[in-house]
Amino acid sequence: MFEWRRDISRYQWRTLLAAQLGWLLDAMDVMMYSYALTQIKGEFHLSGAEAGALGALPLVTSVAGGVLFGWVSDRYGRTRAMVASICCFSALTALTATSTTVGMLALWRALTGIGIGGEWAAGSALVAESWPEEHRGKAIGLMQSAWAIGALLAALVAAVAMPVWGWRGLFAMGVLPALATLWIRSGVPEPPGWKRARQGVAGTAASLFRPPLRRSVLLMTALCCCILFGYWGLFTWLPTYLGTPVAAGGAGLSIVRSSGWIVPIQVGAFLGYVTFGFSADRFGRRPAFLFFVLATAALAPIYGLVGRSTTLLLVLGPLVGYFGHGYFSALGAMGAELFPPETRTTALGFCYNAGRAVAGLAPVTVGALADRCGVGVALAFTGLFFAAGAGVMTRVEQSRDC
C-alpha cells in the first residue's frame, strides 16, 4: 500500500512540506477573521452585512495577488514567490491589529488578500513540478489537507489569545508565520523543471487572454468560480444552519450541540483532501473530480432539507465534509498540467483567485435566499453550483486534450 513512498526523494518530501506549511498559514489567516468577527462587530458597531463585506475583501483582492505573485513565481522562482507572499500576508495581518477605524480595517484586510492570493499557486506549482506525474495527485492532496489543520490551529490560537489580548492580540500574532519562511527559503531549492524551462524569461498577464492560453484560462476560471461559489456558500452558512430553529428552516441545535456536529465534518474534510489524491492517481483526475463534485451536489440539498433529523445530520456530516473538500486537490495538479511553465503560476493564481473573488458573493447570496426560504433551502441551492462545476470540468479536460 505504501510502496509508492520509495519513489519519492527527500527533496520532494521537503517541497511538499514547504507547500503544506504555506497553505496551512493561509488557512490560519483566513479563519482568524471568522473567530474575531464578534468582537470586531461590537467594537466598530458593524451590521452583519458590513462585517461580511469586510470578510469578503481579501477574497476579492486575492485576484491581484494571484497575478502579481504568479508573475514573480514564473519570473524569479516558486520558492521565492511563496516566501514573499507569506511575508506579505503575515505582516499585513499583524498591521490589522493597529486599526482604529473601519476604513483602516478595510484597507489592511484588502491588502492582506494580495499576499494570500499568491501562496496557493506558487505552492501548487512547486509540488507539481517536483513530484513525479504518477504521484502528483497524492502530493497535491496532502498539500490541500493542510487547510483543515490550519483552520483547526486558528481555532486553538483564537481560544488562547482572544480571552487575554482580544482580537487585536490575535491579529498581532499573525506576524509569526513569517518565521517559517526562513526555513522555506534556506531548505527548499527551486524545482529543476522550473530551472530548465525558465532561464529568466516569464510570460505576461496579458498573454493569458490571447491564444493559445485564452480558452484554457477562461475554462479554468469558470471551473473555480462554480466550485468556490458553491463551497463558500455551503460551508459559510452550515454552522448557522445547524443552530437555526427548525421553524426557520434550520436544524434547531444549540450552539454547544452544533459544535459536536461540526467536528465530524472537519474530520471528513481532512480525509477527503488526503484520499482524493490517491483516487485521482489510481482512476484519473477527471473521474475522481466528477465523482466527488457530483456527490457534493447531491448531498448539499439532502443535508439542507433533513434538519428535523439530527441523527441523519450526524451521519451525513462526515460525507459532506469528505466530498465537499476533497475535489480541491484536483485543481492544483490539473492546472499545473494545463499551463506551460513560463505562465503556470500566473495563470493558476488568476484562475483560482478569480474564483475566490466571485465566491465573496456566495455568503451574501445564500444569506438573502435564507431570509426568504429558510437556511436549509439556501444550502440546497448551492448544489447547483457543484453540478455546474462538473459540467465545466468536462470542457476543461477537452481543452487539455487539444
PyMOL commands that set and color helices and strands:
alter all, ss='L'
color gray80, all
select helices_A, chain A and resi 3-7+10-44+48-76+78-96+102-130+133-144+146-187+192-198+205-209+214-243+246-248+255-283+285-305+310-326+328-338+341-359+362-373+375-381+383-401
alter helices_A, ss='H'
color red, helices_A
deselect
rebuild
show_as cartoon
